[in-house]
Amino acid sequence: MNPTAPLKLKHPRGWFPAGPPIETLLTQLADGPFKLFVYLCLHARRDTGTLETSQNTLAQNLRKSRRSVGSYLKQLQEAGVCQVQMTQNPHVQGLIEICEDYWPYHREPSEPVPEDELAYVTQVRQLFLARACVSSTFSLADQRLARQWFEQGVPLERMEQTLLLGCTRKYVAWRNGQTRTSIASLRYFEPILEEVSSQSGSLPYWSYLRSRMERLERLWVENHPSSQSPQNLTSGQPPESRVGPYLTPAPAANQPLPEVP
């Protein structure tokens, strides 16, 4: 065999350059965290060094328990190998970024986010996290979905109506014994947004819905001690003064939104 001939890979895709940083970590990390680090390197985006995933997915792919994966992620972060932004819900995607010293590719510079888009995403985040039936940290996937709605021109008023209708239905389902789980992702509201976009309710309808949602939410908080009390329930203001800033009169429609039982 000619020693100067170029080497040919049997499988040209899926490779990652294992340089000196990986050799260093091979002797510094325990087997579990090192195996997770190699997995992250093979699956992270080459242009950013990031991977959107959940603890549940990592546990399944590595054939480890979720508790072990959580411990591995903590060790990688403490060692300065990765920055980890994961939610408490193991099924919801978070973001893992491999730190600069351990990422061999040049990262693409991120483009600045326009102020109006940033303000929109911030408002959606506040509306989303204000509800007691939501258990989320507004993950990267939630941010991406909010930006998508901004690009589609979805008004903030419609977003508030969507969250109002979706949370009210969640509380009603809980009171009827149909569910005990909270809302862990903004994607939960996607089909409800389509419903609200195709129909319109009058201002009295949304005012009634808000009043009903607030009553049910108080019961939820009383029965879920770990829930965070929403700001609008602890402000001490009377219910009629707590109308959201984007809850303006909606145009009349031939087919109003269905009543919430």
C-alpha positions in Angstrom: 0.0 0.0 0.0 1.3 3.5 -0.9 1.8 5.4 2.4 1.4 8.7 0.6 -2.0 7.9 -0.9 -4.9 9.8 0.7 -7.0 7.9 3.2 -10.6 7.1 2.3 -13.4 6.9 4.8 -15.9 4.1 4.6 -18.6 6.4 6.0 -17.8 10.0 5.1 -20.6 11.5 7.1 -21.0 12.1 10.8 -17.3 12.5 11.7 -16.0 14.9 14.3 -12.3 16.1 14.6 -11.0 14.6 17.8 -8.0 16.9 18.6 -6.0 17.7 21.7 -9.0 19.0 23.7 -10.7 15.6 23.5 -7.5 13.9 24.4 -7.3 16.1 27.5 -10.9 15.4 28.5 -10.3 11.7 28.0 -8.1 11.7 31.1 -10.0 14.3 33.1 -13.6 13.2 32.8 -15.3 10.1 34.1 -16.6 7.6 31.6 -20.2 8.8 31.8 -19.6 12.5 31.2 -17.0 11.8 28.5 -19.4 9.5 26.6 -22.1 12.3 26.8 -19.5 14.8 25.6 -18.7 12.7 22.6 -22.4 12.3 21.8 -22.9 16.1 22.0 -19.9 16.7 19.7 -21.2 14.3 17.0 -24.7 15.8 17.1 -24.2 19.5 17.7 -24.6 22.0 14.9 -21.2 22.6 13.3 -21.8 26.4 12.9 -22.8 27.1 16.5 -21.6 24.1 18.6 -25.1 23.8 20.1 -27.6 21.0 20.4 -31.3 21.3 21.2 -32.4 18.2 23.0 -34.1 16.9 26.1 -32.8 14.8 29.0 -35.2 12.1 28.1 -33.8 11.9 24.5 -30.2 11.9 25.8 -31.1 9.1 28.3 -32.7 7.0 25.6 -29.8 7.4 23.1 -27.1 6.8 25.7 -29.0 4.1 27.5 -28.6 5.8 30.8 -31.1 6.9 33.4 -32.3 10.5 33.3 -30.8 11.0 36.7 -27.4 9.9 35.4 -27.7 12.2 32.4 -28.6 15.1 34.7 -25.5 14.4 36.7 -23.3 14.2 33.6 -24.5 17.5 32.3 -23.8 19.1 35.7 -20.3 17.7 35.7 -19.7 19.0 32.1 -20.8 22.4 33.1 -18.8 22.6 36.3 -15.7 21.5 34.3 -16.2 24.4 31.8 -16.9 22.1 28.9 -20.5 23.0 28.2 -23.1 25.6 29.0 -26.4 23.9 29.8 -29.9 25.4 29.6 -32.3 22.6 30.4 -35.9 22.7 31.7 -37.1 20.9 34.8 -39.3 18.8 32.6 -37.1 16.0 31.1 -39.3 15.7 28.0 -38.9 19.4 27.0 -36.0 20.4 24.8 -33.3 22.7 26.2 -30.0 24.0 24.8 -26.5 22.7 25.3 -23.6 24.7 24.0 -20.0 23.3 23.8 -17.6 25.9 25.2 -15.1 27.6 22.9 -12.0 25.8 24.2 -13.5 22.4 23.3 -15.2 23.2 20.0 -12.8 22.9 17.0 -15.0 24.7 14.4 -15.2 28.4 13.8 -18.6 29.6 14.9 -20.8 31.7 12.7 -21.4 35.1 14.2 -24.9 35.5 15.3 -27.0 38.3 13.7 -28.5 40.9 16.0 -32.2 40.4 16.7 -34.3 43.4 15.6 -35.8 45.4 18.6 -39.4 44.9 17.5 -38.9 41.1 17.2 -37.1 41.0 20.6 -40.0 43.0 22.2 -42.6 40.6 20.7 -40.8 37.5 22.0 -40.4 39.1 25.4 -44.2 39.9 25.5 -45.1 36.4 24.5 -42.8 35.0 27.1 -44.4 37.1 29.8 -47.9 36.1 28.7 -46.9 32.5 28.7 -45.1 32.3 32.0 -47.8 34.4 33.8 -50.2 31.5 34.0 -50.0 29.1 37.0 -50.8 26.0 34.8 -47.5 26.6 32.9 -44.4 24.8 34.0 -41.7 26.0 31.7 -38.6 28.3 31.6 -39.5 29.4 28.1 -37.0 27.2 26.3 -35.0 27.9 23.1 -37.7 25.9 21.2 -40.4 28.3 22.7 -38.3 31.3 21.6 -38.0 30.0 18.1 -41.7 29.4 17.9 -42.5 32.9 19.1 -40.1 34.3 16.5 -41.9 32.2 13.9 -45.2 33.8 14.9 -43.6 37.2 14.8 -42.5 36.6 11.2 -46.0 35.4 10.3 -47.4 38.7 11.6 -49.5 37.2 14.4 -50.7 40.1 16.6 -49.9 40.1 20.3 -53.6 40.6 20.9 -54.3 37.3 19.2 -51.5 35.6 21.2 -53.1 36.8 24.5 -56.4 35.5 23.4 -54.9 32.2 22.4 -53.2 31.7 25.8 -56.3 32.8 27.5 -58.5 30.2 25.8 -55.9 27.4 26.1 -55.3 27.9 29.8 -59.0 28.2 30.5 -59.5 24.8 28.8 -56.6 23.3 30.7 -58.2 24.4 34.0 -61.6 23.1 33.0 -60.1 19.8 32.0 -58.4 19.6 35.4 -61.6 20.4 37.3 -63.3 17.6 35.3 -60.6 15.1 36.3 -59.3 14.8 32.8 -55.7 15.9 33.5 -53.3 16.6 36.3 -50.4 17.8 34.1 -49.4 21.4 33.5 -48.4 23.0 30.2 -44.7 22.6 29.5 -44.3 24.1 26.0 -45.5 27.0 24.0 -46.2 24.5 21.2 -49.3 23.4 23.2 -51.1 26.5 21.9 -50.4 26.0 18.2 -53.8 24.4 17.3 -55.6 26.9 19.6 -53.9 29.7 17.7 -55.3 28.3 14.4 -58.7 28.2 16.0 -58.6 31.7 17.3 -57.2 33.0 14.0 -60.1 31.5 12.0 -62.8 32.8 14.3 -63.4 35.9 16.4 -65.0 36.5 19.7 -66.5 39.8 20.9 -65.0 41.8 23.7 -67.7 40.5 26.2 -66.7 37.0 25.3 -63.0 37.5 26.1 -63.9 39.5 29.3 -66.1 36.6 30.4 -63.4 34.1 29.6 -60.7 36.0 31.5 -63.0 36.2 34.6 -63.7 32.5 34.4 -60.0 31.6 33.9 -59.0 33.7 36.9 -61.5 31.9 39.2 -60.3 28.5 38.0 -56.7 29.6 38.3 -57.1 30.4 42.0 -58.4 26.9 42.6 -55.4 25.5 40.7 -53.0 27.5 42.8 -54.7 26.3 46.0 -54.4 22.7 44.9 -50.9 22.9 43.4 -48.7 24.4 46.2 -45.6 24.3 44.0 -47.3 26.5 41.4 -46.2 30.1 41.1 -49.0 32.5 41.7 -49.5 34.7 38.6 -48.8 38.4 39.0 -52.4 39.3 38.1 -53.7 37.2 40.9 -51.5 38.8 43.6 -51.7 42.4 42.6 -54.7 43.1 44.8 -56.6 44.8 42.0 -60.2 44.0 41.4 -60.9 41.5 38.5 -62.5 44.1 36.3 -59.3 46.2 36.2 -57.1 43.3 35.2 -57.6 43.3 31.5 -54.5 42.6 29.5 -52.8 45.4 27.5 -53.5 43.7 24.2 -57.0 42.5 25.0 -58.8 45.0 22.8 -62.2 44.6 21.1 -62.3 41.8 18.5 -64.3 42.2 15.4 -67.6 40.4 15.2 -67.8 37.0 13.4 -70.6 34.9 12.1 -69.2 31.9 14.0 -68.1 32.9 17.5 -65.6 30.8 19.4 -67.3 27.9 21.3 -68.1 28.4 25.0 -65.9 26.9 27.6 -67.9 24.6 29.8 
